[in-house]
Amino acid sequence: MLENYLYWQKKDEIGLVVKSFLDGVIDGEEFSDSIFGLRYGRMKLFDQDKLELASEKLKNFQLDPRAHQISSFLSFCFIECDYFDDDYTNPDFYNLIEKAFRRYQEILDEE
C-alpha cells in the first residue's frame, strides 16, 4: 500500500517522462534511465517511509484506488526498458509504451 502511495505521489513526473519520450524530446536511453531512476527513487523512499507506517500521519489516510494502476504502469515501463535494453529504437518498444501511456492517461482522467 505504501509503495502504491509513493508511486501516486510521482504520477505527474512519471507522465512527463513518458510524454517526453513519445514526443521525441528524450531518446529511449534517457527514457530508460529516467524510469530506472523513478523506480530506484521510489524504493529508497519506501525504505525511509516504512518507519512512518505506524505513525499517526499514515494510519488513517485513504489511498486513491487508481494508485495501484499507476504502480503497475511504472513497473510495465521498467520491464519493457529492461527487455528492449540497447534496442530502444525498435518500433515495438515505442508502440508498447504509447499504448500503455494512453491507458495511463485514461486512469488519471477517471474520477
BELLIN-V808492 format. One record per backbone hydrogen bond with DSSP energy under -1.0 kcal/mol. NH is the residue of the N-H (numbers start at 1). CO is the residue of the C=O. Records with the same first field share a line. If there is no record, write none. Layout:
NH->CO + CO
This chain:
5->1
6->2
7->3
8->4
9->5
10->7
11->8
14->10
15->11
16->12
17->13
18->14
19->15
20->16
21->17
22->18
23->19
24->21
25->20
26->20
31->27
32->28
33->29
34->30
35->31
36->32
37->33
38->34
39->35
40->36
41->37
42->38
43->39
44->40
45->41
46->42
47->43
48->44
49->45
50->46
52->49
53->50
55->52
59->55
67->64
70->66
71->67
72->68
73->69
74->70
75->71
76->72
77->73
78->74
79->75
80->76
81->77
82->78
83->79
84->80
85->82
87->84
90->87
94->90
95->91
96->92
97->93
98->94
99->95
100->96
101->97
102->98
103->99
104->100
105->101
106->102
107->103
108->104
109->105
